[in-house]
């Protein structure tokens, strides 16, 4: 949804914008092209591997871009460290990047047999293997139920995980999940049976939901009046946090009470975009 992001986010072509999930630099490059390289952009990402790709991709535009390895939850520390008081927009594109899904030994996907990692920040201490091998059954049941939105089989999956320990690889985990499900679910061709549990573990490893809300609160200290915040989410838990935050915050004019969805054309060439929802709010101050 690049065109939609640009039309909603950019209010000043010579403004200062922050991409809180810089990834491989795709959105940053699009913003620079849209503003004729007049905008200044701070790109933040917790994954140093994708930042290295972004740095190469944007090397000819380096005068306009500052790339920082950091979690977006520390955006206040990043901006103060750069002596930036106010910005004209924040962008967050949540979820796992294509690079992380396809990267070697990252453990985000059940389509390969890899070490069970799932850390977006590879320097973080807690990975998915630690969680499945050390959390209690009740803790596992809770995160699969809440974060994976697995309402029917959270108990049986968590019980199977406990019985299958030690679990060290993605395929070890897939096998454990399979044993906790009826065959009618494991043979469903429309959605892989491990999807919800993998989602739950990824959210727990990276503390994603907690970080989103904490970060949205911090934005207010750095926004010019009339600045925009644009957030793309990929599942209902994220979208609910974003919607409720802007809906109940008098400092914002909520521009998208109904989220912007990808076009059918975009879904055709990028199937992962089918679950994307874009919400945008304009900061109006106190």
N, C-alpha and C positions, 0 to 999 in steps of 0.2 A: 504493500500500500504506500509506495514511495510518493506518488503524486498527491495522495490525500494528506500525508504527513507534511509535505512541503506547503500545501495550500493552507493548512491549519496552523502550523508551527511558526512559520516565518512571517513576522510582522514588520521587521526592519531588515533590509538587505545588508546593512553594515552593522548588524547587531552581534551580540555575544550569545552563543548557544552551547549547551552542554549535552553531549550524547553520553548518557550514563551507562550504556551497554554498547560500547563502540564496536565490539566484535572485529570483523575483518575490514571495517571502515566503509562499508557500502553506503550507509546513510550520511556519513560525513562527506563523502565524495559527492553525493547527490545535492546536499545543501550548498557546498561550494560552487558547484556548477550552476545551481539555481540562482545564487546570489552573485554570480560573476566573480567569485573569490573575494568578495567584500566582507563576508562574515568571518568572525573569529570563532573557532570551535575548540572546546575542550572535550577530548574523548577519554572516557574512563572505562576500564574493564578489569575484572579480577583475574582473567586468564591471560598470562603473559604470552602464550603461544599464538593466540589470535591477534594480540597487539603487535607482535612481530610482523605478521602478515599485513596488518593495517599500516604499519610504518612504511613498509615497502610500497604498498599501494598508493600511499599519499605523499611519497617522498618529494615529488615535484611541487607539492602544495604545502610544504612544511612550515612556511612563514605564517600560514593561517591556522595551523593546527598544533595543539599541545596534547600529547598522549600520555596518560598516567595509569600505571598499574595500581588499581585500588578497587575495593568494593564500593558500589554506589551508596551503601549505607554510611560511608565516610565522606560523602560529597562535601560536607561543610569543611572538613579538614583540608580536602584537596583545594577548594576554592580560596580559602583563607591563605593557604600556602602559596598560591599564585597571586595573592593580593587582588583578588576579584571580589568586589562588593556586590555588584548587581549583574544579572544576566537577563536576556530577552526570551529565553525558552529552555526548557528541559525536555529531553526525549528519553524514554525508556522502552526498549523492545525486549520483553521478558521471554523466558524459556531457553531451551537449549539450541545453540547454533548448529548449523549443518556441519561445520568443522568439528565441533565437539562430538557429534554423533558419529562422524566418519573417522575421527582421529584414532590413532593406534593407542590401545591400552588405557582408554579413558573410562570405559565401563558404563557408558550411558545407554547403550543399546543392547537389546536381547538378540540381535541378528548375528552377533559375533561371539566367540568365546574369548573373553578378556578378563583380566583382574577386575574384581568388583570394586570400583573406585567411585565414580560419579562426582568427584570434586570439581567445581568450576575453578576454584583456586587450588592449584596443585600443591601449594605450600600449607594448606590447612591440615590440621591434625586428624580430624575425624572423617573417615570415608565410609562407604556403604558396607564394606566387609565388616568393619567394626560394629556397625549397627545390627546387622543380621546375626552376628555371632555373640553379641554381648547384651543386647536389650532383652528385657523380659518378654514373655508372650503377651502380656497385657499392653506393654509399651508398643510392641510391634502391631498388635491388633488396632490400637488407637490410631497410629499414623497411617496404616493401610485404610482404615475406615474413614478418617478425616481427610487426609491429604490425597489418597488415591480414590476417594469417593466410592470405595468398594463396600457397599452396604450389606450385601448378602453373604459374602464369603471371607470377610476379614478375619473372623475367628479361625476358620479351618485353614486358611493360608498361613496365619501366624503359628498355628499349632504344627503345621507341616514343616515350616522353617526351623522351628525349635528341634524337631525330630531329625532334620537333615543336617544339622551342624556336624563338622565345620563346613561352611559355605565360603568358597574363596574366589569363584569366577562367576561371570554372568550366566553361564549355562548351568552351573550348580544351582543358582537361584531359580532359573527357569524350571529346572527339574523339580525343585521343592515346591514351587507355586503350582505346577501341574498336579502334583500329588494331593494338593489341598482343594482341588476343584473337580466337579463332576465332568464326565466326558463330553456332555452337551456343550459345555463352555469351552473346553480345550480344543474342540473341533470347529468352533465358530470361525468362519473364513473372513468375516467382516472386520474383526478387531482381534489383535493378538491377546491371548489371555493374560499375559504378563504385563500388559501396558499399565494398568492401574497401580500395581505394586511397585513397578519401576518408577512411576511418577511420584508415588508417596515417598520412596526412599530418597530420590533426588531432592525433593523439597526439604526433607528432614536434614540431609547432609549439608545443604547450602543455606538452610534457615531462610528460605525464599519468602514466605508469606510475612514473617516478622520483619524482614529487611525492607519489604515494599512499603509497609505502613510507616515505619520509622523514617524512611527516606522522603516520602511525600510530605511529612511534617516539616522536615528540614528545608524543603524548597522555598517555603514562604519567606525565609530570612534573606533570600538572594534575588527575588523576582522584582523587576521593575513593574510599575503599574501598567497593565495591558499586555504583559508577557504571557506566554502560553506554556502549558504542560501537556505533553502528548504521551500517552502510554498505550502500548500494544500488549495485550495479554493473550494467553493461549488456553486457559481453562477457567472454569467458573469460579474457583476459589480466588484466583487473582482478580478477575473482573469484578467480583462482589466487593472486594476491599477497595478497589479504585472507584467504583460507582458510589459506594456509601461515603467515601472520604469527600469527594467533590460535591455530592448531593447535600451533605450536611455541613458544609463549610461555607460560611457567609462571605469569606474573603475571595471566593471564586465565583465566576459566572460559568456554570456548567454548560458547555456548548454541545455536548453529545449525550443527553440523557438516554438516547437510544444509540448504541454503539455503531460505528462505521464498520461494515463487513467487506471482505475482499470480493471483487467482481468474479463472475464465473470464468472470465478469461484468465485472471490471475491464478485462480485455483487450478486451471488446466496445466499451466506451465510450472506451478509451484504447489504441489498437493499439500504440503505442510501448512500453507496459509489458510486452509479451509476452516480452521478453528480460531483464527485470529480475530480479535476485536480491538478496535481503536477508539479510545476515549480522549477527549481534549477539554481542558478548562482554561479559562482566562483569569489571570490574577487581577482583582479590582481593589485590593488592599483592605484596610480596616473600615 
